[in-house]
């Protein structure tokens, strides 16, 4: 039995492209998580403002507005090419930040500006990752590959948080960024080894002359006319609006003001969430859902909001870690089953468009982040988080009921 489980986990690595993509994604994710915790704590400590913290976090997701356009370009140029361009931009901005930090000229305004620039492209990274996996994996291996790929981000959150906080507290932001830059460089080099697959062909001889904007409109129409896809998009927007601001963006504030811990304590909170998510990812890789992934997605989104309700009531670090681990576990189950639902239902030639439209849902995250900052200042942390949990649960029920036939009985 254990031998079969081992073979199941490593089956995606039989594909050469995945053997390059997995470590490339791992290095990029590690660098991103280190960067996020380092800059998040730095911004909070020098400004002492939860609103500025949420503005900083929201700027990292501005690219959701142009993600569909980049998805179109990925279809046309190849997703590997786009991924190389994205990761080249990460490397460039990290070198700039490292240089400013080492020369003691870095400040909050500069960080917000750099976050704005990198936020224009970073949200598309996940689109390209998932699209490449969909291009190179078939059948049951797709679910396993998605689960293994998810472990990339989850394990990186654990290591990235612990290493990033450790380097920041012991060496300072400048030398911590040297490590971030090295990881981005390794990721870029490995990405060049991923298979280049161009998924678009000339549709009825007019594709070459069509603008990316027209292709984007086609993708939006395709989603609108496919009920399961449309419902999944609404769920994706809701989770980004109500769950991720709590489990990601405001954690530095929670660590400092609610649990009274330092940046190393913050890394423990992040690692707890990531550990739960990693367990969920491994679970999905070993025991993939072979039917009704949409139904599985809906159930776990319900559970996500229930956990968020409880998270808003705890006031100690240990209890917070337990709640975050539970949230991470359920989140992995929900997001992997959502990605598989989207890939299974979508025609292959529209995958880049649909995954790009999917990234528009991430626009709920900056809205939820800034909203949480304003609400915390006015009504407090506990009331704000409880509101997000209860409100998200109610809206989830509405979405599930409206598209119940397509979500609950769809076997793909």
The 8 nearest C-alpha neighbors of each residue, nearest first, counted from 0:
[[1, 3, 2, 4, 5, 6, 7, 285],
 [2, 0, 4, 3, 5, 6, 7, 285],
 [1, 3, 5, 0, 4, 6, 7, 8],
 [2, 4, 6, 0, 1, 5, 7, 8],
 [5, 3, 7, 1, 6, 2, 285, 8],
 [6, 4, 2, 8, 7, 3, 1, 9],
 [5, 7, 3, 9, 4, 8, 10, 2],
 [8, 6, 4, 10, 5, 9, 3, 285],
 [9, 7, 5, 6, 10, 285, 284, 4],
 [10, 8, 6, 12, 11, 7, 5, 13],
 [9, 11, 7, 12, 13, 8, 6, 140],
 [12, 10, 13, 144, 9, 14, 140, 17],
 [13, 11, 14, 10, 18, 9, 17, 15],
 [12, 14, 11, 10, 15, 9, 18, 17],
 [13, 15, 12, 17, 16, 11, 18, 135],
 [16, 14, 18, 17, 13, 12, 19, 193],
 [17, 15, 193, 194, 18, 19, 14, 20],
 [16, 18, 20, 19, 15, 14, 21, 12],
 [17, 19, 15, 12, 16, 20, 21, 14],
 [20, 18, 17, 16, 193, 21, 192, 189],
 [21, 19, 17, 23, 193, 22, 18, 24],
 [20, 22, 24, 23, 19, 17, 18, 25],
 [23, 21, 25, 24, 20, 19, 26, 18],
 [24, 22, 186, 20, 189, 26, 25, 21],
 [23, 25, 27, 21, 22, 26, 20, 28],
 [26, 24, 22, 151, 28, 23, 27, 29],
 [25, 27, 29, 186, 23, 182, 28, 24],
 [28, 26, 24, 30, 29, 186, 25, 183],
 [29, 27, 31, 25, 30, 26, 152, 155],
 [28, 30, 155, 159, 26, 32, 27, 31],
 [29, 31, 179, 33, 27, 28, 32, 182],
 [32, 30, 28, 34, 29, 33, 35, 27],
 [33, 31, 35, 159, 29, 34, 30, 156],
 [34, 32, 163, 159, 30, 31, 35, 36],
 [33, 35, 31, 37, 32, 36, 38, 30],
 [34, 36, 32, 38, 33, 37, 39, 31],
 [35, 37, 39, 33, 38, 34, 40, 160],
 [38, 36, 34, 35, 40, 39, 33, 41],
 [37, 39, 41, 35, 40, 36, 42, 34],
 [40, 38, 36, 42, 41, 37, 35, 43],
 [39, 41, 43, 42, 38, 37, 251, 36],
 [40, 42, 38, 44, 39, 43, 37, 45],
 [43, 41, 39, 45, 40, 44, 38, 46],
 [44, 42, 47, 40, 46, 41, 45, 52],
 [43, 45, 47, 41, 42, 46, 40, 48],
 [44, 46, 42, 43, 47, 41, 107, 106],
 [47, 45, 48, 43, 44, 42, 51, 107],
 [48, 46, 43, 44, 45, 49, 42, 51],
 [49, 47, 50, 46, 51, 43, 52, 44],
 [48, 50, 52, 51, 372, 53, 252, 47],
 [49, 51, 372, 53, 52, 48, 54, 373],
 [52, 50, 54, 48, 53, 49, 55, 46],
 [53, 51, 49, 55, 50, 54, 43, 56],
 [52, 54, 56, 50, 368, 55, 369, 51],
 [55, 53, 51, 57, 52, 56, 369, 50],
 [56, 54, 52, 53, 58, 57, 111, 51],
 [55, 57, 53, 54, 58, 59, 248, 52],
 [56, 58, 365, 54, 59, 55, 60, 53],
 [59, 57, 115, 60, 55, 61, 56, 118],
 [58, 60, 118, 57, 114, 56, 61, 115],
 [61, 59, 118, 58, 62, 57, 122, 63],
 [60, 62, 118, 119, 63, 58, 59, 64],
 [119, 63, 61, 64, 120, 60, 65, 118],
 [62, 64, 359, 66, 61, 358, 65, 362],
 [63, 65, 62, 66, 359, 61, 362, 67],
 [64, 66, 68, 62, 63, 67, 69, 119],
 [67, 65, 63, 69, 355, 123, 68, 64],
 [355, 68, 66, 70, 356, 69, 65, 352],
 [67, 69, 71, 65, 70, 66, 72, 215],
 [70, 68, 72, 66, 71, 67, 73, 65],
 [69, 71, 355, 67, 73, 351, 68, 72],
 [70, 72, 74, 68, 73, 69, 352, 211],
 [73, 71, 69, 75, 74, 70, 76, 68],
 [72, 74, 78, 70, 77, 71, 76, 75],
 [73, 75, 71, 72, 77, 351, 199, 76],
 [74, 76, 72, 73, 77, 199, 71, 197],
 [77, 75, 73, 72, 74, 80, 78, 197],
 [76, 78, 197, 73, 80, 79, 74, 196],
 [77, 79, 73, 81, 80, 127, 82, 131],
 [78, 80, 82, 81, 195, 77, 83, 193],
 [81, 79, 83, 78, 82, 77, 84, 76],
 [80, 82, 84, 78, 83, 79, 73, 85],
 [81, 83, 79, 85, 84, 80, 78, 86],
 [84, 82, 80, 86, 81, 85, 87, 187],
 [85, 83, 87, 81, 82, 86, 80, 88],
 [86, 84, 82, 88, 87, 83, 81, 120],
 [87, 85, 89, 83, 88, 84, 187, 82],
 [86, 88, 84, 90, 85, 89, 83, 91],
 [87, 89, 91, 85, 86, 90, 92, 84],
 [90, 88, 86, 92, 87, 91, 93, 85],
 [89, 91, 87, 93, 88, 183, 92, 180],
 [90, 92, 88, 94, 89, 93, 87, 95],
 [93, 91, 95, 89, 94, 90, 96, 88],
 [92, 94, 96, 90, 95, 91, 180, 97],
 [93, 95, 97, 91, 92, 96, 98, 90],
 [94, 96, 92, 98, 93, 97, 99, 91],
 [97, 95, 93, 99, 98, 94, 100, 92],
 [96, 98, 94, 100, 176, 95, 173, 99],
 [97, 99, 95, 101, 96, 100, 94, 102],
 [98, 100, 104, 105, 96, 102, 97, 101],
 [99, 101, 173, 103, 97, 105, 102, 98],
 [102, 100, 173, 98, 103, 99, 97, 174],
 [101, 103, 99, 100, 104, 98, 105, 173],
 [104, 102, 100, 101, 105, 99, 173, 98],
 [103, 105, 99, 102, 100, 106, 101, 98],
 [106, 104, 99, 100, 103, 109, 107, 110],
 [105, 107, 109, 108, 110, 104, 42, 45],
 [106, 108, 110, 109, 42, 111, 105, 45],
 [109, 107, 111, 110, 106, 112, 105, 113],
 [108, 110, 112, 111, 106, 107, 113, 105],
 [111, 109, 107, 113, 112, 108, 114, 106],
 [110, 112, 114, 108, 109, 113, 55, 115],
 [111, 113, 109, 115, 110, 114, 108, 116],
 [112, 114, 110, 116, 115, 111, 109, 117],
 [115, 113, 111, 117, 112, 116, 59, 118],
 [114, 116, 112, 118, 58, 113, 117, 111],
 [117, 115, 113, 118, 114, 119, 112, 120],
 [116, 118, 114, 119, 115, 120, 121, 113],
 [119, 117, 59, 60, 115, 61, 121, 116],
 [62, 118, 120, 61, 117, 116, 121, 115],
 [119, 121, 62, 118, 122, 117, 123, 85],
 [120, 122, 123, 118, 124, 117, 119, 62],
 [123, 121, 124, 62, 120, 60, 63, 125],
 [122, 124, 126, 121, 66, 125, 120, 127],
 [125, 123, 127, 126, 121, 122, 128, 82],
 [124, 126, 128, 127, 123, 129, 122, 121],
 [127, 125, 123, 124, 129, 128, 354, 130],
 [126, 128, 130, 124, 125, 129, 78, 131],
 [129, 127, 125, 131, 130, 126, 124, 132],
 [130, 128, 132, 126, 131, 127, 125, 133],
 [129, 131, 127, 133, 132, 128, 126, 134],
 [132, 130, 134, 128, 133, 129, 127, 135],
 [131, 133, 129, 135, 134, 130, 136, 128],
 [132, 134, 130, 131, 136, 135, 129, 342],
 [135, 133, 131, 132, 136, 130, 196, 198],
 [134, 136, 132, 133, 131, 137, 16, 14],
 [137, 135, 141, 133, 132, 134, 140, 138],
 [136, 138, 141, 140, 139, 135, 133, 134],
 [139, 137, 140, 141, 136, 142, 343, 143],
 [138, 140, 141, 142, 137, 143, 289, 287],
 [139, 141, 143, 138, 142, 137, 144, 136],
 [142, 140, 144, 136, 139, 143, 137, 138],
 [143, 141, 145, 144, 140, 139, 287, 146],
 [144, 142, 284, 140, 146, 145, 141, 147],
 [143, 145, 147, 141, 146, 11, 142, 148],
 [144, 146, 148, 142, 143, 147, 149, 141],
 [147, 145, 284, 280, 143, 149, 283, 144],
 [146, 148, 144, 150, 149, 145, 284, 143],
 [149, 147, 145, 151, 150, 146, 144, 21],
 [148, 150, 146, 151, 147, 152, 280, 145],
 [151, 149, 153, 147, 148, 277, 152, 280],
 [152, 150, 25, 149, 148, 154, 153, 155],
 [153, 151, 155, 150, 28, 149, 154, 156],
 [152, 154, 150, 277, 273, 156, 155, 151],
 [153, 155, 157, 156, 151, 152, 150, 277],
 [156, 154, 29, 152, 158, 159, 153, 157],
 [157, 155, 159, 153, 154, 273, 32, 160],
 [158, 156, 270, 154, 155, 160, 273, 159],
 [159, 157, 155, 161, 160, 156, 162, 154],
 [158, 160, 33, 29, 156, 32, 162, 155],
 [161, 159, 266, 163, 157, 158, 33, 162],
 [160, 162, 266, 158, 164, 163, 159, 165],
 [163, 161, 165, 159, 164, 160, 158, 166],
 [164, 162, 33, 160, 166, 165, 159, 161],
 [165, 163, 167, 161, 263, 166, 162, 262],
 [164, 166, 162, 168, 163, 167, 161, 169],
 [167, 165, 175, 169, 163, 170, 164, 168],
 [166, 168, 171, 164, 172, 165, 175, 170],
 [169, 167, 165, 166, 171, 170, 164, 262],
 [168, 170, 166, 167, 171, 165, 164, 175],
 [171, 169, 166, 167, 174, 168, 175, 172],
 [172, 170, 167, 173, 168, 174, 169, 175],
 [171, 173, 175, 167, 174, 176, 100, 170],
 [174, 172, 100, 101, 176, 175, 97, 171],
 [173, 175, 177, 176, 172, 170, 171, 178],
 [176, 174, 172, 166, 173, 177, 167, 178],
 [175, 177, 179, 97, 174, 178, 173, 180],
 [176, 178, 174, 180, 175, 179, 97, 181],
 [177, 179, 181, 176, 180, 175, 182, 174],
 [180, 178, 176, 30, 182, 177, 181, 183],
 [179, 181, 183, 177, 178, 182, 93, 90],
 [182, 180, 184, 178, 183, 179, 185, 177],
 [181, 183, 185, 179, 26, 184, 180, 30],
 [182, 184, 186, 180, 90, 181, 185, 27],
 [183, 185, 181, 187, 182, 186, 180, 90],
 [186, 184, 182, 188, 187, 183, 189, 181],
 [187, 185, 23, 183, 26, 189, 184, 27],
 [186, 188, 190, 184, 185, 189, 86, 83],
 [189, 187, 185, 190, 186, 191, 184, 192],
 [190, 188, 23, 186, 191, 192, 187, 19],
 [191, 189, 187, 192, 193, 188, 23, 186],
 [190, 192, 189, 193, 188, 187, 83, 79],
 [191, 193, 190, 189, 19, 194, 16, 188],
 [194, 192, 16, 190, 19, 191, 20, 195],
 [195, 193, 16, 196, 192, 79, 15, 191],
 [194, 196, 79, 77, 193, 197, 78, 80],
 [197, 195, 77, 198, 194, 134, 78, 79],
 [198, 196, 77, 199, 74, 195, 76, 75],
 [197, 199, 74, 348, 196, 200, 77, 347],
 [200, 198, 348, 74, 197, 75, 201, 202],
 [201, 199, 202, 198, 206, 348, 197, 75],
 [200, 202, 206, 204, 203, 205, 207, 199],
 [203, 201, 206, 204, 205, 200, 199, 207],
 [202, 204, 205, 201, 206, 200, 207, 208],
 [205, 203, 201, 202, 206, 207, 208, 200],
 [206, 204, 203, 208, 207, 202, 209, 201],
 [207, 205, 201, 209, 202, 208, 204, 203],
 [208, 206, 205, 209, 201, 204, 210, 202],
 [207, 209, 206, 205, 210, 204, 201, 211],
 [210, 208, 206, 207, 205, 213, 211, 214],
 [209, 211, 212, 213, 208, 214, 207, 206],
 [212, 210, 214, 213, 71, 215, 209, 68],
 [213, 211, 215, 210, 214, 216, 68, 209],
 [214, 212, 216, 215, 210, 211, 217, 209],
 [215, 213, 211, 217, 212, 216, 218, 210],
 [216, 214, 212, 218, 217, 213, 211, 219],
 [215, 217, 219, 213, 218, 214, 220, 212],
 [216, 218, 214, 220, 215, 219, 221, 213],
 [219, 217, 221, 215, 352, 216, 220, 353],
 [220, 218, 216, 222, 221, 217, 223, 215],
 [221, 219, 223, 217, 218, 222, 224, 216],
 [220, 222, 218, 224, 219, 223, 217, 225],
 [223, 221, 225, 219, 220, 224, 229, 228],
 [222, 224, 220, 221, 225, 229, 219, 226],
 [225, 223, 221, 222, 220, 226, 229, 228],
 [224, 226, 222, 228, 223, 227, 229, 221],
 [227, 225, 229, 228, 230, 224, 405, 223],
 [228, 226, 230, 229, 405, 225, 406, 231],
 [229, 227, 231, 226, 225, 230, 222, 232],
 [228, 230, 226, 232, 231, 227, 222, 223],
 [229, 231, 233, 227, 232, 228, 226, 234],
 [232, 230, 234, 228, 233, 229, 235, 227],
 [231, 233, 235, 229, 230, 234, 357, 228],
 [234, 232, 236, 230, 235, 231, 237, 229],
 [235, 233, 231, 237, 232, 236, 238, 230],
 [234, 236, 232, 238, 233, 237, 360, 231],
 [237, 235, 360, 233, 239, 363, 234, 238],
 [236, 238, 240, 234, 239, 235, 241, 233],
 [239, 237, 242, 235, 240, 241, 236, 234],
 [238, 240, 364, 363, 243, 236, 237, 361],
 [239, 241, 363, 367, 364, 237, 238, 236],
 [240, 242, 387, 238, 239, 391, 237, 367],
 [243, 241, 238, 245, 244, 239, 240, 246],
 [242, 244, 246, 239, 245, 247, 241, 238],
 [245, 243, 248, 368, 247, 242, 246, 367],
 [246, 244, 243, 242, 247, 249, 248, 384],
 [245, 247, 243, 244, 242, 248, 250, 323],
 [248, 246, 243, 244, 245, 250, 249, 269],
 [247, 249, 244, 250, 56, 245, 53, 368],
 [248, 250, 252, 251, 245, 247, 244, 253],
 [249, 251, 253, 252, 248, 247, 254, 246],
 [252, 250, 254, 253, 249, 40, 255, 265],
 [253, 251, 255, 250, 249, 254, 256, 49],
 [254, 252, 250, 257, 251, 256, 255, 258],
 [253, 255, 258, 251, 260, 252, 265, 259],
 [256, 254, 259, 252, 260, 253, 257, 258],
 [255, 257, 259, 253, 252, 254, 258, 260],
 [258, 256, 253, 259, 254, 255, 314, 252],
 [257, 259, 254, 316, 260, 315, 256, 255],
 [260, 258, 255, 256, 257, 254, 261, 253],
 [259, 261, 264, 255, 254, 258, 265, 262],
 [262, 260, 264, 263, 255, 265, 254, 259],
 [263, 261, 265, 264, 164, 266, 40, 260],
 [264, 262, 266, 265, 261, 164, 267, 165],
 [265, 263, 267, 261, 260, 266, 262, 268],
 [266, 264, 262, 268, 263, 267, 254, 251],
 [265, 267, 160, 263, 269, 161, 264, 268],
 [268, 266, 270, 264, 265, 269, 271, 263],
 [269, 267, 271, 265, 266, 270, 320, 272],
 [268, 270, 266, 272, 271, 267, 273, 160],
 [269, 271, 157, 273, 267, 268, 272, 274],
 [272, 270, 324, 274, 268, 273, 269, 320],
 [271, 273, 324, 323, 327, 269, 275, 270],
 [272, 274, 276, 270, 153, 271, 275, 156],
 [275, 273, 277, 271, 276, 272, 270, 278],
 [274, 276, 324, 328, 327, 278, 272, 273],
 [275, 277, 327, 328, 273, 279, 331, 274],
 [278, 276, 153, 280, 274, 279, 150, 275],
 [279, 277, 281, 275, 280, 276, 282, 274],
 [278, 280, 328, 282, 276, 331, 277, 281],
 [279, 281, 277, 146, 283, 282, 278, 150],
 [282, 280, 284, 278, 283, 279, 285, 277],
 [281, 283, 279, 285, 280, 284, 286, 278],
 [284, 282, 287, 280, 286, 146, 281, 285],
 [283, 285, 146, 143, 281, 282, 287, 286],
 [286, 284, 282, 283, 8, 4, 287, 281],
 [285, 287, 283, 284, 282, 288, 143, 281],
 [288, 286, 283, 284, 289, 142, 285, 143],
 [287, 289, 290, 292, 286, 283, 291, 142],
 [290, 288, 287, 291, 292, 139, 142, 411],
 [289, 291, 410, 288, 292, 411, 409, 293],
 [290, 292, 410, 294, 293, 409, 411, 295],
 [293, 291, 295, 336, 294, 290, 340, 296],
 [294, 292, 296, 406, 295, 291, 340, 297],
 [293, 295, 407, 297, 296, 291, 292, 406],
 [294, 296, 292, 298, 293, 297, 299, 291],
 [295, 297, 333, 293, 294, 299, 336, 298],
 [298, 296, 300, 294, 299, 295, 293, 301],
 [299, 297, 301, 295, 300, 296, 294, 302],
 [298, 300, 302, 333, 301, 296, 297, 329],
 [301, 299, 303, 297, 302, 298, 333, 296],
 [300, 302, 299, 298, 303, 304, 392, 297],
 [301, 303, 299, 305, 300, 304, 306, 298],
 [304, 302, 300, 306, 301, 305, 326, 329],
 [303, 305, 388, 307, 306, 302, 392, 301],
 [304, 306, 302, 308, 307, 303, 388, 301],
 [305, 307, 309, 303, 308, 304, 326, 310],
 [306, 308, 310, 304, 388, 305, 309, 303],
 [307, 309, 388, 385, 305, 306, 310, 311],
 [310, 308, 306, 312, 311, 307, 305, 313],
 [311, 309, 307, 312, 308, 313, 322, 306],
 [310, 312, 381, 384, 309, 385, 308, 313],
 [311, 313, 309, 310, 381, 314, 308, 385],
 [314, 312, 310, 311, 315, 318, 319, 309],
 [313, 315, 258, 257, 312, 316, 319, 318],
 [316, 314, 318, 317, 258, 313, 319, 257],
 [315, 317, 319, 318, 258, 320, 314, 268],
 [318, 316, 320, 319, 315, 321, 322, 268],
 [319, 317, 321, 320, 315, 316, 313, 322],
 [318, 320, 316, 322, 317, 321, 323, 315],
 [319, 321, 317, 323, 318, 271, 322, 268],
 [322, 320, 324, 318, 319, 323, 325, 317],
 [321, 323, 325, 319, 324, 320, 310, 326],
 [322, 324, 272, 326, 320, 325, 321, 319],
 [325, 323, 275, 272, 271, 327, 321, 326],
 [324, 326, 322, 328, 323, 327, 275, 321],
 [327, 325, 323, 329, 324, 328, 303, 330],
 [328, 326, 276, 275, 272, 330, 324, 325],
 [329, 327, 276, 275, 279, 325, 331, 330],
 [328, 330, 332, 326, 331, 327, 299, 303],
 [329, 331, 327, 333, 328, 332, 326, 334],
 [332, 330, 276, 334, 279, 333, 328, 329],
 [331, 333, 329, 330, 335, 334, 279, 336],
 [332, 334, 296, 330, 299, 336, 331, 335],
 [333, 335, 337, 331, 336, 332, 330, 338],
 [336, 334, 338, 337, 332, 333, 331, 339],
 [335, 337, 339, 292, 333, 296, 334, 338],
 [338, 336, 334, 340, 335, 339, 296, 333],
 [339, 337, 335, 341, 340, 336, 334, 342],
 [338, 340, 336, 342, 341, 337, 343, 335],
 [341, 339, 337, 343, 338, 342, 292, 293],
 [340, 342, 338, 339, 344, 343, 345, 337],
 [341, 343, 339, 345, 340, 344, 338, 133],
 [344, 342, 340, 341, 345, 339, 411, 346],
 [343, 345, 341, 342, 340, 411, 346, 228],
 [346, 344, 342, 343, 341, 350, 347, 349],
 [345, 347, 349, 348, 350, 344, 343, 342],
 [348, 346, 350, 349, 345, 198, 342, 134],
 [347, 349, 346, 199, 350, 198, 351, 200],
 [350, 348, 352, 347, 346, 351, 353, 345],
 [351, 349, 353, 347, 352, 348, 354, 345],
 [350, 352, 70, 354, 353, 349, 74, 355],
 [353, 351, 355, 218, 349, 350, 70, 354],
 [352, 354, 356, 350, 355, 351, 218, 357],
 [355, 353, 357, 351, 356, 352, 126, 350],
 [67, 354, 356, 70, 352, 358, 357, 66],
 [355, 357, 353, 67, 359, 358, 354, 352],
 [358, 356, 354, 355, 359, 360, 353, 232],
 [357, 359, 360, 355, 361, 356, 63, 66],
 [360, 358, 63, 356, 361, 357, 362, 64],
 [361, 359, 236, 358, 362, 357, 235, 363],
 [360, 362, 363, 358, 359, 364, 239, 236],
 [363, 361, 360, 364, 359, 63, 365, 366],
 [362, 364, 240, 239, 361, 366, 236, 365],
 [363, 365, 239, 240, 367, 362, 366, 361],
 [366, 364, 57, 368, 367, 363, 362, 369],
 [367, 365, 363, 364, 368, 369, 370, 240],
 [366, 368, 240, 370, 364, 365, 369, 363],
 [369, 367, 365, 244, 371, 53, 370, 366],
 [370, 368, 372, 371, 53, 366, 367, 54],
 [369, 371, 367, 373, 368, 372, 366, 374],
 [372, 370, 374, 368, 369, 373, 375, 367],
 [373, 371, 50, 369, 375, 370, 374, 49],
 [372, 374, 370, 376, 371, 375, 369, 377],
 [375, 373, 371, 377, 376, 372, 378, 383],
 [376, 374, 379, 380, 372, 378, 377, 373],
 [375, 377, 373, 374, 379, 378, 372, 49],
 [376, 378, 374, 375, 379, 373, 372, 380],
 [379, 377, 375, 374, 376, 382, 383, 380],
 [378, 380, 375, 382, 381, 376, 377, 383],
 [379, 381, 375, 383, 382, 384, 378, 311],
 [382, 380, 311, 384, 383, 379, 312, 385],
 [381, 383, 385, 384, 380, 379, 386, 378],
 [382, 384, 386, 380, 381, 385, 375, 374],
 [385, 383, 311, 387, 386, 381, 382, 380],
 [386, 384, 308, 388, 382, 387, 311, 383],
 [387, 385, 383, 389, 384, 388, 390, 382],
 [388, 386, 384, 241, 390, 385, 389, 391],
 [387, 389, 308, 304, 385, 307, 391, 386],
 [390, 388, 392, 386, 391, 387, 385, 393],
 [389, 391, 393, 387, 392, 388, 386, 394],
 [392, 390, 394, 388, 389, 393, 387, 241],
 [391, 393, 395, 389, 390, 304, 394, 301],
 [392, 394, 396, 390, 395, 391, 389, 397],
 [393, 395, 397, 391, 396, 392, 390, 398],
 [396, 394, 392, 398, 397, 393, 391, 399],
 [395, 397, 399, 393, 394, 398, 400, 392],
 [396, 398, 394, 400, 395, 399, 401, 393],
 [399, 397, 395, 401, 400, 396, 402, 394],
 [400, 398, 396, 403, 397, 402, 401, 395],
 [399, 401, 403, 397, 398, 402, 396, 404],
 [400, 402, 398, 399, 403, 397, 404, 396],
 [403, 401, 399, 400, 405, 404, 406, 398],
 [404, 402, 400, 406, 399, 407, 405, 401],
 [403, 405, 402, 407, 406, 408, 409, 401],
 [404, 406, 409, 227, 403, 402, 408, 407],
 [407, 405, 403, 293, 409, 404, 294, 408],
 [406, 408, 294, 403, 404, 405, 409, 293],
 [407, 409, 404, 406, 405, 410, 291, 294],
 [408, 410, 405, 406, 411, 291, 407, 293],
 [409, 411, 291, 290, 408, 292, 293, 407],
 [410, 409, 291, 343, 290, 340, 292, 344]]
